[in-house]
Amino acid sequence: MPATDTFAAGRAALTTPAEHAFAITPHDTNELEYVTRELYAGSGGTIVAVLKNGDEVTLASVPSGARLPYRIRQIKATGTTATNLVGLY
């Protein structure tokens, strides 16, 4: 099932703080429940993400506690070493 984008109707809402969060379990085929507006990495490492537009990006050397302002629809299990990931939307 595709990730739900709660901000598809307007960009203005992206300037306000996130109101919801969910734990992320990386998976090579399943998309997230929601497209993120930000990603929190509790324990650092590498994150392989698919952005909202479908581009795949590898984020290397992400530090623990990092907040990444990316619109992400999937976190791949293969190549992702960061843990305790939280999606904010």
TORMARVO-660255 format. One record per residue: chain; x, y, z of N, C-alpha, C, O in turn; residue number from 1. Coordinates in steps of 0.2 Angstrom, whole numbers. Example, Ala and Ser with C-alpha at 12.3 -4.5 7.8 and 13.67 -1.06 7.14 Angstrom:
  chain    n_x    n_y    n_z   ca_x   ca_y   ca_z    c_x    c_y    c_z    o_x    o_y    o_z  resi
      A     66    -28     39     62    -22     39     66    -16     39     71    -17     42     1
      A     64    -11     35     68     -5     36     64      0     39     67      6     40     2
//
This chain:
  chain    n_x    n_y    n_z   ca_x   ca_y   ca_z    c_x    c_y    c_z    o_x    o_y    o_z  resi
      A      4     -6      0      0      0      0      4      6      0      9      6      4     1
      A      3     11     -4      7     17     -4      6     21      2      1     21      6     2
      A     12     25      4     12     29     10      7     35      9      6     38      3     3
      A      3     36     14     -2     42     14      2     48     15      6     49     20     4
      A      1     53     11      4     60     11     -1     65     14     -5     67     11     5
      A     -1     66     21     -6     71     24     -4     78     22     -8     82     24     6
      A      1     79     19      2     86     17      2     87      9      4     93      7     7
      A     -1     83      6     -2     84     -2     -6     90     -4     -5     92     -9     8
      A    -11     92      1    -15     98     -1    -12    104     -1    -14    109     -4     9
      A     -6    105      3     -3    112      4      4    111      7      5    107     11    10
      A      8    116      5     15    116      7     15    120     14     20    119     18    11
      A     10    125     15     11    129     21     11    125     27     14    127     32    12
      A      7    120     28      7    116     34     14    113     35     15    111     41    13
      A     19    112     31     25    109     32     30    114     36     35    112     38    14
      A     27    120     37     31    125     41     30    124     49     33    127     53    15
      A     25    121     50     23    120     57     26    114     60     28    109     56    16
      A     26    113     67     29    107     70     25    101     68     19    101     67    17
      A     29     95     68     25     89     67     20     88     73     22     90     78    18
      A     15     84     71     10     83     76      9     75     78      6     74     82    19
      A     12     71     73     11     64     74     18     61     73     23     64     70    20
      A     19     55     76     25     51     75     24     44     75     19     41     77    21
      A     28     40     72     27     33     71     34     29     71     39     32     68    22
      A     35     24     74     41     20     73     42     17     66     37     15     63    23
      A     48     17     64     49     14     57     53      8     58     59      8     61    24
      A     51      3     54     55     -4     53     57     -4     46     52     -5     42    25
      A     63     -3     45     65     -3     37     63    -10     34     63    -15     37    26
      A     61     -9     28     59    -15     24     60    -13     16     60     -8     14    27
      A     62    -19     13     65    -18      6     59    -17      1     60    -14     -5    28
      A     53    -19      3     47    -18     -2     41    -14      1     38    -10     -3    29
      A     40    -14      7     34    -10     10     36     -3     11     41     -1     13    30
      A     31      1      9     32      8     10     29     10     17     26      6     20    31
      A     31     16     20     29     18     26     22     19     26     19     20     21    32
      A     19     19     32     12     21     33     10     28     30      5     29     27    33
      A     15     33     32     14     40     30     20     42     27     26     40     29    34
      A     20     47     22     26     51     20     28     55     26     24     59     28    35
      A     34     55     27     37     59     33     38     66     31     38     68     25    36
      A     38     71     36     40     78     35     47     78     38     50     83     36    37
      A     49     73     42     55     73     45     56     66     48     52     63     49    38
      A     63     65     48     65     58     50     70     59     56     74     63     56    39
      A     68     55     62     73     55     68     77     49     68     74     44     67    40
      A     83     49     69     87     43     69     90     43     77     94     47     79    41
      A     87     38     80     89     38     87     96     35     88    100     38     92    42
      A     98     30     84    105     28     84    107     29     77    104     26     72    43
      A    113     32     76    116     34     70    118     28     66    118     22     68    44
      A    120     30     59    122     25     55    120     27     48    120     33     46    45
      A    119     22     43    117     24     36    110     22     36    107     18     38    46
      A    107     27     32    100     26     30     99     26     23    101     31     19    47
      A     96     21     20     94     21     13     86     22     12     82     18     15    48
      A     85     28      9     78     30      9     76     31      2     79     33     -2    49
      A     69     30      1     66     32     -5     62     38     -3     57     38      1    50
      A     63     44     -7     60     50     -6     53     50     -9     51     45    -13    51
      A     49     55     -7     42     55     -9     42     55    -17     37     52    -20    52
      A     46     58    -21     46     58    -28     49     51    -31     49     51    -37    53
      A     51     47    -27     54     40    -29     61     40    -30     64     34    -31    54
      A     65     45    -29     72     45    -29     75     41    -23     72     42    -17    55
      A     79     37    -24     83     33    -19     89     37    -17     93     38    -21    56
      A     90     37    -10     96     41     -8     99     37     -2     95     34      2    57
      A    106     37     -2    109     34      4    112     40      8    116     43      6    58
      A    110     40     14    112     45     19    117     42     24    116     38     28    59
      A    124     43     22    129     40     26    131     44     32    130     50     32    60
      A    134     41     37    136     44     43    131     48     47    133     54     49    61
      A    125     46     47    120     50     51    121     49     58    122     44     61    62
      A    122     55     62    123     54     69    117     53     73    112     54     71    63
      A    118     50     79    113     48     83    109     55     85    112     60     87    64
      A    103     54     86     99     60     87     98     65     82     95     70     83    65
      A    100     63     76     99     68     70     91     68     68     88     63     68    66
      A     89     74     66     83     76     63     84     78     56     87     83     55    67
      A     81     74     52     82     75     44     76     77     41     71     74     41    68
      A     76     83     38     70     86     35     68     83     28     68     87     23    69
      A     67     77     28     66     74     21     59     71     21     56     68     26    70
      A     56     72     15     49     69     13     50     61     11     52     61      5    71
      A     50     57     15     52     50     14     46     45     14     41     46     18    72
      A     45     41      9     40     36      8     42     29     10     38     24     11    73
      A     49     27     10     51     21     12     58     21     15     62     25     12    74
      A     60     17     19     66     16     22     68      8     20     65      4     23    75
      A     73      8     16     75      1     14     79     -3     20     83      0     24    76
      A     78     -9     21     82    -13     26     89    -14     23     93    -14     27    77
      A     90    -16     17     96    -17     14    100    -11     14     98     -6     11    78
      A    106    -11     18    110     -5     18    109      0     24    113      4     25    79
      A    103     -1     27    101      4     33    104      1     39    103     -5     41    80
      A    109      4     42    111      2     49    109      6     55    110      4     60    81
      A    106     12     53    104     16     59     98     13     62     94      9     58    82
      A     96     14     68     91     11     72     87     16     76     89     22     76    83
      A     81     14     78     77     18     82     75     24     78     75     30     80    84
      A     72     22     72     70     27     67     63     29     69     59     25     70    85
      A     61     36     68     55     38     70     53     43     64     56     47     62    86
      A     47     42     61     44     46     56     40     51     59     36     50     63    87
      A     41     57     57     36     63     60     32     66     54     35     67     49    88
      A     26     67     56     22     70     50     17     75     54     13     78     50    89
//
